[in-house]
Amino acid sequence: MDRFDAMQAFSRVVEAGSFTKAAETLHMSKTTVTQLVQQLEARLRVKLLNRTTRKVNVTADGAIYYERVIKLLADMDDAETSLSGASALPRGRLRVDVPSPLARLILLPALPEFHARYPDIQIDIGVSDRIVDIIDENVDCVVRGGELLDQSLMARRVADLQLGVFAAPSYLARAGTPQHPRELEDSPHRVVGFLWARTGKPVPYALRNGSEHLQIKGRHVLAVDDGNAYLAAGLAGMGVLWLPRYMSHAHQARGELVPLFENWQLEPMPLYVAYPPNRHVSLKLRVFIDWIVELMAQHAPLMTRQVD
């Protein structure tokens, strides 16, 4: 039995809650993963996992052992990257999930610089606005806008996205230019609804002008759950948009979007990198998060100093 492979198999089964899912992420057969865990239990003379036909649960002894194992595996990973010379560069595979507009407009155009700096890191990027189960899907980190509701995750706030309200000229020509945000609640105006993954519903936006504070939701005939589709719908004149400034700059410069309510202030949207709570942060993940912080400082810097 290779003890390293056995510990890795055990830790992945605990995280995935399934031998099948663990085998998929390790690119092993389910039989191999099962045998490795059984051999580990035999060596330790301790039952690490309770198995049923429907689920796998870690035992009390297994939970204690798991905490030691993940730290040991992470220390081994860091030890391999701490050698002198070229091998000191972090290496390995990172699985990341990011919102589609952020990937298209900011992250992917900047990745050549990251790759030049860290050529031995392989990044597998999922591009979506859906809720990602970091543990079950074996994702190293996700980048998400808005307040995080899952308090079990570790998170670092990496940016404050400045928001604005916009509409396409075709929409304004048809519906007229609203002078006050409250007009968006009345006919003939419409917004493009964005279906947030965590609720499946549009949410109201907060605006402030001096002492006047509003929560505006608006009425929609179209709602979508993807950032790129949301922008495309607004450009097509389907309604008013609430956009991070990084998404609106180019279209505003070309006259494809017109800013509205410029005397009103919108609460910035926080942007977080979140990752599993029980894993030691590997060197490759640390440098990726630091790079995201560095990258976002150019586009949407934090408004106040954050304590991580």
ZAMI-546177 format. One record per residue (C-alpha): x negated, y, z negated; residue number from 1; residue in one letter. Coordinates in steps of 0.5 Angstrom, whole numbers, plus 500, padded with zeros to 3 digits. Layout:
(site (X,Y,Z),NUM,"A")
...
This chain:
(site (500,500,500),1,"M")
(site (497,507,502),2,"D")
(site (499,511,495),3,"R")
(site (499,517,499),4,"F")
(site (504,515,504),5,"D")
(site (508,512,499),6,"A")
(site (509,518,495),7,"M")
(site (510,522,501),8,"Q")
(site (516,517,503),9,"A")
(site (519,517,495),10,"F")
(site (519,525,495),11,"S")
(site (522,526,502),12,"R")
(site (528,521,500),13,"V")
(site (529,525,493),14,"V")
(site (529,531,498),15,"E")
(site (534,528,503),16,"A")
(site (538,524,498),17,"G")
(site (538,518,504),18,"S")
(site (533,513,506),19,"F")
(site (535,514,513),20,"T")
(site (534,522,513),21,"K")
(site (527,521,510),22,"A")
(site (525,516,515),23,"A")
(site (527,521,521),24,"E")
(site (523,527,518),25,"T")
(site (517,522,517),26,"L")
(site (518,519,524),27,"H")
(site (518,512,520),28,"M")
(site (523,507,521),29,"S")
(site (528,506,515),30,"K")
(site (525,499,513),31,"T")
(site (518,502,512),32,"T")
(site (520,508,508),33,"V")
(site (524,503,504),34,"T")
(site (518,498,503),35,"Q")
(site (514,504,501),36,"L")
(site (518,506,495),37,"V")
(site (519,499,493),38,"Q")
(site (512,498,493),39,"Q")
(site (511,504,489),40,"L")
(site (516,502,484),41,"E")
(site (513,496,483),42,"A")
(site (506,499,482),43,"R")
(site (509,504,477),44,"L")
(site (513,498,474),45,"R")
(site (519,504,473),46,"V")
(site (525,504,477),47,"K")
(site (525,511,481),48,"L")
(site (531,511,485),49,"L")
(site (538,509,484),50,"N")
(site (541,506,490),51,"R")
(site (548,505,492),52,"T")
(site (551,504,499),53,"T")
(site (553,511,499),54,"R")
(site (548,515,496),55,"K")
(site (541,515,493),56,"V")
(site (540,518,486),57,"N")
(site (533,519,483),58,"V")
(site (533,516,476),59,"T")
(site (530,520,470),60,"A")
(site (523,517,470),61,"D")
(site (524,519,478),62,"G")
(site (525,526,477),63,"A")
(site (519,527,472),64,"I")
(site (515,523,477),65,"Y")
(site (517,527,483),66,"Y")
(site (515,534,480),67,"E")
(site (508,531,479),68,"R")
(site (508,528,486),69,"V")
(site (510,534,490),70,"I")
(site (505,538,486),71,"K")
(site (500,533,488),72,"L")
(site (502,533,495),73,"L")
(site (501,540,496),74,"A")
(site (494,540,492),75,"D")
(site (492,535,497),76,"M")
(site (494,539,503),77,"D")
(site (491,546,500),78,"D")
(site (485,542,499),79,"A")
(site (484,540,506),80,"E")
(site (485,547,508),81,"T")
(site (480,550,503),82,"S")
(site (474,547,506),83,"L")
(site (469,552,510),84,"S")
(site (468,553,517),85,"G")
(site (474,553,522),86,"A")
(site (477,547,518),87,"S")
(site (479,553,513),88,"A")
(site (485,555,517),89,"L")
(site (492,553,515),90,"P")
(site (494,547,519),91,"R")
(site (500,543,520),92,"G")
(site (508,543,522),93,"R")
(site (513,549,520),94,"L")
(site (520,548,521),95,"R")
(site (523,555,521),96,"V")
(site (530,557,522),97,"D")
(site (532,565,524),98,"V")
(site (538,569,526),99,"P")
(site (538,569,534),100,"S")
(site (537,577,535),101,"P")
(site (531,577,530),102,"L")
(site (528,571,534),103,"A")
(site (529,574,541),104,"R")
(site (527,582,539),105,"L")
(site (522,581,534),106,"I")
(site (519,574,532),107,"L")
(site (518,571,538),108,"L")
(site (515,577,542),109,"P")
(site (510,577,536),110,"A")
(site (508,570,535),111,"L")
(site (502,570,540),112,"P")
(site (499,574,535),113,"E")
(site (501,569,529),114,"F")
(site (498,563,534),115,"H")
(site (492,567,535),116,"A")
(site (491,568,528),117,"R")
(site (493,561,526),118,"Y")
(site (492,556,532),119,"P")
(site (493,550,528),120,"D")
(site (500,551,525),121,"I")
(site (505,548,529),122,"Q")
(site (512,552,529),123,"I")
(site (519,549,530),124,"D")
(site (524,554,530),125,"I")
(site (531,554,530),126,"G")
(site (535,560,532),127,"V")
(site (542,560,529),128,"S")
(site (546,564,524),129,"D")
(site (549,558,521),130,"R")
(site (548,556,514),131,"I")
(site (542,551,514),132,"V")
(site (541,546,508),133,"D")
(site (534,547,507),134,"I")
(site (533,540,503),135,"I")
(site (537,535,508),136,"D")
(site (534,538,514),137,"E")
(site (527,538,512),138,"N")
(site (527,546,513),139,"V")
(site (521,549,510),140,"D")
(site (524,556,510),141,"C")
(site (530,560,513),142,"V")
(site (530,568,515),143,"V")
(site (537,571,513),144,"R")
(site (540,578,513),145,"G")
(site (545,579,507),146,"G")
(site (545,577,500),147,"E")
(site (543,570,498),148,"L")
(site (549,566,495),149,"L")
(site (545,560,494),150,"D")
(site (541,562,487),151,"Q")
(site (538,555,487),152,"S")
(site (533,557,493),153,"L")
(site (527,561,492),154,"M")
(site (527,568,496),155,"A")
(site (523,574,498),156,"R")
(site (526,580,500),157,"R")
(site (522,582,506),158,"V")
(site (526,588,509),159,"A")
(site (531,593,509),160,"D")
(site (535,593,515),161,"L")
(site (538,600,517),162,"Q")
(site (545,599,520),163,"L")
(site (549,604,525),164,"G")
(site (555,604,528),165,"V")
(site (556,604,536),166,"F")
(site (560,603,542),167,"A")
(site (559,602,549),168,"A")
(site (561,608,554),169,"P")
(site (566,603,557),170,"S")
(site (570,602,550),171,"Y")
(site (570,610,548),172,"L")
(site (573,612,555),173,"A")
(site (578,607,554),174,"R")
(site (580,608,547),175,"A")
(site (577,615,545),176,"G")
(site (571,617,541),177,"T")
(site (573,616,533),178,"P")
(site (571,622,529),179,"Q")
(site (572,618,522),180,"H")
(site (571,611,520),181,"P")
(site (578,610,518),182,"R")
(site (580,611,525),183,"E")
(site (578,604,526),184,"L")
(site (583,601,522),185,"E")
(site (588,604,526),186,"D")
(site (591,603,534),187,"S")
(site (588,604,539),188,"P")
(site (581,602,536),189,"H")
(site (578,595,535),190,"R")
(site (572,592,532),191,"V")
(site (568,586,534),192,"V")
(site (568,581,528),193,"G")
(site (562,578,526),194,"F")
(site (564,571,522),195,"L")
(site (559,570,517),196,"W")
(site (557,563,516),197,"A")
(site (558,563,508),198,"R")
(site (565,565,509),199,"T")
(site (567,564,516),200,"G")
(site (571,571,516),201,"K")
(site (569,578,518),202,"P")
(site (567,582,512),203,"V")
(site (568,590,510),204,"P")
(site (562,595,511),205,"Y")
(site (561,600,506),206,"A")
(site (560,607,508),207,"L")
(site (558,614,504),208,"R")
(site (559,621,506),209,"N")
(site (557,625,500),210,"G")
(site (562,623,495),211,"S")
(site (567,619,500),212,"E")
(site (566,612,499),213,"H")
(site (569,607,504),214,"L")
(site (570,600,505),215,"Q")
(site (572,599,513),216,"I")
(site (573,592,516),217,"K")
(site (577,594,522),218,"G")
(site (582,590,527),219,"R")
(site (579,586,532),220,"H")
(site (581,582,538),221,"V")
(site (575,578,538),222,"L")
(site (570,575,533),223,"A")
(site (564,571,534),224,"V")
(site (559,568,529),225,"D")
(site (552,569,533),226,"D")
(site (548,576,533),227,"G")
(site (547,575,541),228,"N")
(site (554,574,542),229,"A")
(site (556,580,538),230,"Y")
(site (552,585,541),231,"L")
(site (554,582,548),232,"A")
(site (561,583,546),233,"A")
(site (560,590,544),234,"G")
(site (556,592,550),235,"L")
(site (562,589,554),236,"A")
(site (566,594,551),237,"G")
(site (570,589,547),238,"M")
(site (570,594,540),239,"G")
(site (566,598,536),240,"V")
(site (559,594,533),241,"L")
(site (555,595,526),242,"W")
(site (548,593,528),243,"L")
(site (541,593,525),244,"P")
(site (537,599,528),245,"R")
(site (532,594,531),246,"Y")
(site (538,591,535),247,"M")
(site (541,598,538),248,"S")
(site (534,602,540),249,"H")
(site (533,599,547),250,"A")
(site (541,600,549),251,"H")
(site (542,607,546),252,"Q")
(site (536,609,550),253,"A")
(site (539,606,556),254,"R")
(site (546,610,554),255,"G")
(site (549,603,554),256,"E")
(site (551,604,546),257,"L")
(site (553,611,543),258,"V")
(site (552,612,536),259,"P")
(site (558,614,532),260,"L")
(site (559,617,525),261,"F")
(site (552,619,524),262,"E")
(site (553,624,518),263,"N")
(site (555,617,514),264,"W")
(site (550,613,511),265,"Q")
(site (551,605,511),266,"L")
(site (548,601,506),267,"E")
(site (542,597,508),268,"P")
(site (542,590,510),269,"M")
(site (537,586,506),270,"P")
(site (533,581,510),271,"L")
(site (530,575,506),272,"Y")
(site (525,569,507),273,"V")
(site (528,563,503),274,"A")
(site (525,556,501),275,"Y")
(site (526,550,497),276,"P")
(site (525,551,490),277,"P")
(site (522,545,488),278,"N")
(site (516,545,493),279,"R")
(site (510,548,492),280,"H")
(site (509,553,497),281,"V")
(site (503,550,502),282,"S")
(site (498,555,505),283,"L")
(site (501,554,512),284,"K")
(site (508,557,509),285,"L")
(site (505,562,505),286,"R")
(site (501,565,511),287,"V")
(site (507,565,515),288,"F")
(site (511,569,510),289,"I")
(site (506,574,509),290,"D")
(site (506,575,516),291,"W")
(site (513,576,516),292,"I")
(site (513,581,511),293,"V")
(site (507,584,515),294,"E")
(site (511,584,522),295,"L")
(site (518,587,519),296,"M")
(site (514,593,515),297,"A")
(site (513,595,523),298,"Q")
(site (521,595,524),299,"H")
(site (525,595,518),300,"A")
(site (520,597,512),301,"P")
(site (523,596,505),302,"L")
(site (526,602,502),303,"M")
(site (523,601,495),304,"T")
(site (518,596,492),305,"R")
(site (521,589,491),306,"Q")
(site (518,585,485),307,"V")
(site (518,578,488),308,"D")
